[in-house]
Amino acid sequence: MPELPEVEVCRRLLAPKLVGRRIASVRCGPPSYFFLTPPRRLEQSLVGEPVTALERQGKYLLMALGEGRRLLLHLGMTGQLYIAGARSPRLIRRVERERLAQGSAAVESDPHTHLMLEFEDGGPGLRFRDVRKFGKVRLLAAGESDSRLDKLGRDALSVDGELLFAASRGRKVPIKTLLLDQGVLAGVGNIYADEALFLAGIRPTRPARRVTREQCARLAEQVRRVLERSIETGGSSISDYIAPDGNDGQFQNERRVYAREGEACGTCASVIKRIVIATRSSHYCPRCQR
């Protein structure tokens, strides 16, 4: 599932390719829960709109348009935002991918491509593809917000120890659960929570209220560290995620614990364990994390 680093990588790569351009045409897939704004309204309302900025809030992208309007884009679990003509095996349906002897092919659209924007300058358009349709698109009027945005806490790239310490006081939930609470930290997901907890030496099951101020400071530092490093390496391409240019991220090659159950810890050689916390898989080293 795309988390803060993957969404930020999308923002940084897409902004210079979209800002300053004007939308010429819009094509949408059939109505579904992917569309918070009906497809027909998007097709009518977006034509002629200039793209003035591309911003991020947590795991959400906001495309600023004319007169204060904004287009909210959420990648969900399997969403892919990319420039038309991008090449990647991850943009090919599995049944088609199995037929290919070579690794990649250009893809314009398929039944999983739900939103296609073309621009007046005739340059490459923007595509939003989502196999499972958990992604979201909503057109916001000037001054309008969305309840999903209103509930977000501090952006995880700016988290500090005092915020974590204050949020954890009196909380019986595991510290891993606290990190995943988007009302506390906006943008942290399963991969980066596991990695930050490992680097901070804190077991994911520890009750949040038992994490000390010093440990909260260390944990906040490691949250920022893993997120920034993932952005530097293009994010994590473990399943469906690709960057807008079709390239895979590389952070998955630097994972210390996430999805490494049964492997040796790179620090102490103990066997990495996997447990389930609030329905989410969690990975940790029983020796390095206490």
Secondary structure, DSSP 8 states (H G I E B T S, - for coil): ---HHHHHHHHHHHHHHHTT-BEEEEEE-SS-TTBSS-HHHHHHHSTT-B--EEEEETTEEEEE-GGG-EEEEE-TTTEEEEETT-B-GGGS-HHHHTT-SSS--B----TTEEEEEEETT----EEEEESS---EEEEE-TT---HHHHT--EEGGG--HHHHHHHHTT--SBHHHHHH-TTTEES--HHHHHHHHHHHT--TTSBGGGS-HHHHHHHHHHHHHHHHHHHHTT---SSS---TTS----GGGG-SSTT-TTSB-TTT--B-EEEEETTEEEEE-TTT--
